[in-house]
Amino acid sequence: MIGRWKVMVVLAAIAAGFVSSLSADNAEPTRPRLEVVDPGRGCPGIAGAFVALLDPDRGALLLSGAPFPGGRSAADAVGGALTVETARGSWEVPRIGAAGMSQRVWAAAYKLPGLAATGCVAFDRDSFSAEGDLVSYLRWLVGDVYLQLPADHRQAFPAFRLSDREVRLAIAQGDKPAIELSGREGSTLAFRVTGETRTFLVSPFVLERSLPVVALRLAVTDQPFWQAAPKQALGWQVASPDQPGILDTPRVTITVLGLAAPEAPVAP
């Protein structure tokens, strides 16, 4: 089936320790999943182990249902409006809850210079060794992923969550049989195609889970050990089972076959 494709499939984390941390977290989940709504900041509703509300003037309000480095115990959420107290002042949030139960919320606020935005992001990575690691991860998720998404799709899907779902893609070149790649969202999948010595890289990020709709970050390198090699960005494509993404040179079609969800974090 693979034939002349000479396909190489490799998984690697974008952020250091990302995949291993998520796998461990899903094996023994420890955080409740917060549900947050804040239309005034462009967040129609989002849920995750961590939720960050983005404000163009104030930065990011980071919320979780369990302690985290740099976070402070803020208030009890019962699914309605809440005033969240942080070291940088109070934030009014229209709705915070956790599966209809009363839930203690921990919070921290960060400026995130150069990343002024509205909307919200959530992530299900559970543990961080230090506040600096957590803030670096948040900056990466907001600045290098969320704000880099195609503008029209970010407007259509303003609530962005990065979890540990497995994404399955089909890669097709011309009339050759398609080959399948699979990996966790946020990971990097590598492949080669006929007539090319370069290695092509695709990183999937789930925008909408029911269809599903997946944003694909594309890059290429001419080095055999691509993890540490310089890479040329090829931009973003958005794909679904009905609407494939297209890489023009060489002509490659990327179709979403589906995704599998991990177990949701639950309260201890």
Secondary structure, 3 states (H helix, E strand, C coil): CCHHHCCCCCEEECCCCHHHHHHHHHHCCCCCCEEEEEHHHCEEEEEECEEEEEECCCEEEEEECCCCCCCEEEEEECCCCEEEEECCEEEEECEEEECCECEEEEEEEECCCCCCCCEEEEECCCCCCCHHHHHHHHHHHHHHHHHHCCHHHHHHCCEEEECCCEEEEEEECCCCCCEEEEEECCEEEEECCCCCCCEEEEEEEEEECCCCEEEEEEEEECCCCCCCCCCEEEEEEEECCCCCEEECCCCEEEEEEEEECCCCCCCC
